[in-house]
Amino acid sequence: MRRLFADPKHGEAIREDLRAGLSAVPIWMQEFLREILRADPREAKP
């Protein structure tokens, strides 16, 4: 997921969409996604 979020063309839009709809996913997934969304996408490994 981190590599997907780091995509230069679509990564930011994907992250923003997930942030906007975070309340629609299960609590366990919210916790997982929050951690990933906080990380710097430029640190993703190829």
N, C-alpha and C positions, 0 to 999 in steps of 0.2 A: 504494500500500500504506500509505503514511503516513496518508492520510485515513481509510482503513479502520481502522487502529490507533487513530486519534483518535476514533472513533465513541463517543459517551458511553454508549450502551447496551451495545454488544457488543465494543468495542475491547479492553478489558482481558482479557476471556475469550479473545479471539483471540490476543493476545500471549502469554498464559500457556500456551495450548494449543501454540503454535509453540515456545515455549521448552522445554516438556516433551517434545516430539517431534523436537527439532532433530537428534538423532543419526540419525533415520530418513530424512533428506533427503540428497541428494548434497553432497559437500564444497563445491563451488562455490556451491551454494545456501545452505549454512550460513553461509559468509562474507558473502554478500549479506544474509541475514536478520539476522545478528548486528549488522551496521552499522545496519540499520533499527530493530531492537529496542532498541538503545542510545539512539537519538534520542528526544527529548522529543515525545510524540505531540501535544502542544498546539501545536507549531510547524508542524504540517501545514498546507499551503495548500489552500484550497477548490477 
